Amino acid sequence: MSYKAPVKDMLFNIEHLPRIDQIAQMPGFEDAGLETAQAVLEECARFNEGVTAPLNFEADKAPSTHSGSTVTTSEGFKEAYRQYTEGGWQGLQHPAEYGGQGLPKTIGAACGEILNAANLSFALCPLLTDGAIEALLTAASDELKATYLEKLISGQWTGTMNLTEPQAGSDLAQVRTRAEPQADGTYKIFGGKIFITYGEHDMADNIVHLVLARVAGAPEGVKGISLFVVPKFLVNKDGSQGERNDVYCTGIEHKLGIRASPTAVLQFGDHGGAAGYLVGEENRGLEYMFIMMNAARYAVGVQGVAVADRAYQKAVEYANERVQSRPVDGSVQGPASIIHHPDVRRMLMTMRALTEGCRALACTAAAAYDAAHHHPDAEARRQHQRF
Ligand SMILES: Cc1cc2nc3c(=O)[nH]c(=O)nc-3n(C[C@H](O)[C@H](O)[C@H](O)COP(=O)(O)OP(=O)(O)OC[C@H]3O[C@@H](n4cnc5c(N)ncnc54)[C@H](O)[C@@H]3O)c2cc1C
């Protein structure tokens, strides 16, 4: 089934709800007016309608596979990801200082909807990278930022979040992965994580895992959890890719949906310890991880709009094709496509209204995020941060 990005509806929201012309007055967003939004969204639609959407159905039928410690993604994903990074899509809403395009989330969120509607399994990889970037931007040392941000923002490397363990799902107080401090200031990480989205794959040169773990002697419960960067490949002093780190994928989950997105089981430290680098301060890991989780939560909301819109488009297509019964108003003599029946139109309009309403909400929330980060007035920033 083809997908057509609702660029016109998105631009209407961007222009009239948060008023993109006002966002463009905030420092750093001077080039982000309506014209920019239109150019970016049209290009985003062209890329996803032509490249990621056509892979969606086939990839679901032939999902990612695991062998040894490697994961091979569905046919076409690697090439699509190469084009995605070449187009600069990963860096769209991230700071120019690290190679991003520095555009507002108000535009980035609309692009996120298009990507997710086109191919949700594919979209999960950039979604996790976006969250890792936000967490590092907010909480990491300058050294970690210098080592990881540019490559994540360009999409050359991807990011993951590692919270869940077999005994620690909703209850993160049960996290048992441990971090042993080393003389050089780094840590060795030991433990296992499950359900890690894109925890292993073949689309990027390196994978930067953000991992929750407990340092020896830390308090019990969530107040004793720290956050570590654990790269799949170590990074040399000059920034080049170094040796393989001690983190390996031992399997991927079998799922009912989003089957082309590999949800990995990861083992850390079975061969002497995985090198880990502390983010921020010890025992504040959950607080930092929440930056990433909140980015992911927002993105999952956008995913909902994306899936609803794709379903609506499919329903309209079907209603136009399926011929059944004579319309009650006599507009067609004999059987007509079911879109002529008032009750079918009512259902389609309900679908569309709900989708548009949620899209408007997502647009407004993205604008609030932009204001919270870029508004020149500190008091206004605080107000927006309550969102
Ligand atoms: C496709 C997929 C991708 C994922 N990707 C990642 C990832 O990238 N990184 C990562 O770390 N994790 C990931 N997860 C794991 C996800 O975060 C966990 O599934 C989630 O935290 C819930 O844990 P659980 O599955 O163990 O469920 P449980 O914690 O066992 O919960 C089972 C049920 O009990 C309910 N429940 C639990 N506690 C309470 C309570 N106190 N009050 C009321 N109800 C409660 C839950 O809501 C749920 O309905 C992923 C999961 C899936 C399915």
The ligand as an SDF file (V2000), in Angstrom:
LIG
                    3D

 53 58  0  0  0  0  0  0  0  0999 V2000
    8.9940   -3.8540   21.4410 C   0  0  0  0  0  0  0  0  0  0  0  0
    9.6560   -3.4850   22.7310 C   0  0  0  0  0  0  0  0  0  0  0  0
   10.7840   -2.6900   22.7090 C   0  0  0  0  0  0  0  0  0  0  0  0
   11.4230   -2.3530   23.9050 C   0  0  0  0  0  0  0  0  0  0  0  0
   12.5510   -1.6120   23.8650 N   0  0  0  0  0  0  0  0  0  0  0  0
   13.2430   -1.3730   25.0090 C   0  0  0  0  0  0  0  0  0  0  0  0
   14.4990   -0.6840   24.9840 C   0  0  0  0  0  0  0  0  0  0  0  0
   14.9590   -0.2220   23.9340 O   0  0  0  0  0  0  0  0  0  0  0  0
   15.1750   -0.5440   26.1470 N   0  0  0  0  0  0  0  0  0  0  0  0
   14.7010   -1.0380   27.3320 C   0  0  0  0  0  0  0  0  0  0  0  0
   15.3700   -0.8700   28.3480 O   0  0  0  0  0  0  0  0  0  0  0  0
   13.5230   -1.6860   27.3780 N   0  0  0  0  0  0  0  0  0  0  0  0
   12.7840   -1.8570   26.2680 C   0  0  0  0  0  0  0  0  0  0  0  0
   11.5830   -2.5270   26.3030 N   0  0  0  0  0  0  0  0  0  0  0  0
   11.1320   -3.0410   27.5900 C   0  0  0  0  0  0  0  0  0  0  0  0
   10.0260   -2.2230   28.1830 C   0  0  0  0  0  0  0  0  0  0  0  0
   10.5400   -1.0230   28.6560 O   0  0  0  0  0  0  0  0  0  0  0  0
    9.4160   -3.1020   29.2680 C   0  0  0  0  0  0  0  0  0  0  0  0
    8.6710   -4.0880   28.5990 O   0  0  0  0  0  0  0  0  0  0  0  0
    8.5990   -2.3250   30.2450 C   0  0  0  0  0  0  0  0  0  0  0  0
    9.4460   -1.6010   31.0590 O   0  0  0  0  0  0  0  0  0  0  0  0
    7.7000   -3.2260   31.0880 C   0  0  0  0  0  0  0  0  0  0  0  0
    8.4220   -4.2540   31.6860 O   0  0  0  0  0  0  0  0  0  0  0  0
    7.9430   -5.7630   31.5580 P   0  0  0  0  0  0  0  0  0  0  0  0
    7.7140   -6.0960   30.1260 O   0  0  0  0  0  0  0  0  0  0  0  0
    8.8970   -6.6030   32.3330 O   0  0  0  0  0  0  0  0  0  0  0  0
    6.5110   -5.8120   32.2360 O   0  0  0  0  0  0  0  0  0  0  0  0
    6.1920   -5.9460   33.7840 P   0  0  0  0  0  0  0  0  0  0  0  0
    6.9420   -4.9430   34.5670 O   0  0  0  0  0  0  0  0  0  0  0  0
    6.3550   -7.3800   34.1820 O   0  0  0  0  0  0  0  0  0  0  0  0
    4.6640   -5.5650   33.8040 O   0  0  0  0  0  0  0  0  0  0  0  0
    3.6350   -6.5090   33.4310 C   0  0  0  0  0  0  0  0  0  0  0  0
    2.3050   -5.7900   33.5470 C   0  0  0  0  0  0  0  0  0  0  0  0
    2.0900   -5.4100   34.9200 O   0  0  0  0  0  0  0  0  0  0  0  0
    1.8400   -4.0070   35.0220 C   0  0  0  0  0  0  0  0  0  0  0  0
    2.4510   -3.4730   36.2400 N   0  0  0  0  0  0  0  0  0  0  0  0
    3.7310   -3.6340   36.6810 C   0  0  0  0  0  0  0  0  0  0  0  0
    3.9160   -2.9750   37.8210 N   0  0  0  0  0  0  0  0  0  0  0  0
    2.7650   -2.3570   38.1090 C   0  0  0  0  0  0  0  0  0  0  0  0
    2.3190   -1.4870   39.1610 C   0  0  0  0  0  0  0  0  0  0  0  0
    3.1420   -1.1010   40.1490 N   0  0  0  0  0  0  0  0  0  0  0  0
    1.0540   -1.0390   39.1260 N   0  0  0  0  0  0  0  0  0  0  0  0
    0.2010   -1.3900   38.1280 C   0  0  0  0  0  0  0  0  0  0  0  0
    0.5610   -2.2170   37.1020 N   0  0  0  0  0  0  0  0  0  0  0  0
    1.8170   -2.6760   37.0910 C   0  0  0  0  0  0  0  0  0  0  0  0
    2.4710   -3.4180   33.7780 C   0  0  0  0  0  0  0  0  0  0  0  0
    1.8590   -2.1940   33.3980 O   0  0  0  0  0  0  0  0  0  0  0  0
    2.2190   -4.5220   32.7390 C   0  0  0  0  0  0  0  0  0  0  0  0
    0.9130   -4.4010   32.2080 O   0  0  0  0  0  0  0  0  0  0  0  0
   10.9070   -2.8380   25.1410 C   0  0  0  0  0  0  0  0  0  0  0  0
    9.7620   -3.6250   25.1480 C   0  0  0  0  0  0  0  0  0  0  0  0
    9.1320   -3.9380   23.9730 C   0  0  0  0  0  0  0  0  0  0  0  0
    7.8910   -4.7860   24.0380 C   0  0  0  0  0  0  0  0  0  0  0  0
  1  2  1  0
  2  3  1  0
  2 52  2  0
  3  4  2  0
  4  5  1  0
  4 50  1  0
  5  6  2  0
  6  7  1  0
  6 13  1  0
  7  8  2  0
  7  9  1  0
  9 10  1  0
 10 11  2  0
 10 12  1  0
 12 13  2  0
 13 14  1  0
 14 15  1  0
 14 50  1  0
 15 16  1  0
 16 17  1  0
 16 18  1  0
 18 19  1  0
 18 20  1  0
 20 21  1  0
 20 22  1  0
 22 23  1  0
 23 24  1  0
 24 25  2  0
 24 26  1  0
 24 27  1  0
 27 28  1  0
 28 29  2  0
 28 30  1  0
 28 31  1  0
 31 32  1  0
 32 33  1  0
 33 34  1  0
 33 48  1  0
 34 35  1  0
 35 36  1  0
 35 46  1  0
 36 37  1  0
 36 45  1  0
 37 38  2  0
 38 39  1  0
 39 40  1  0
 39 45  2  0
 40 41  1  0
 40 42  2  0
 42 43  1  0
 43 44  2  0
 44 45  1  0
 46 47  1  0
 46 48  1  0
 48 49  1  0
 50 51  2  0
 51 52  1  0
 52 53  1  0
M  END
$$$$
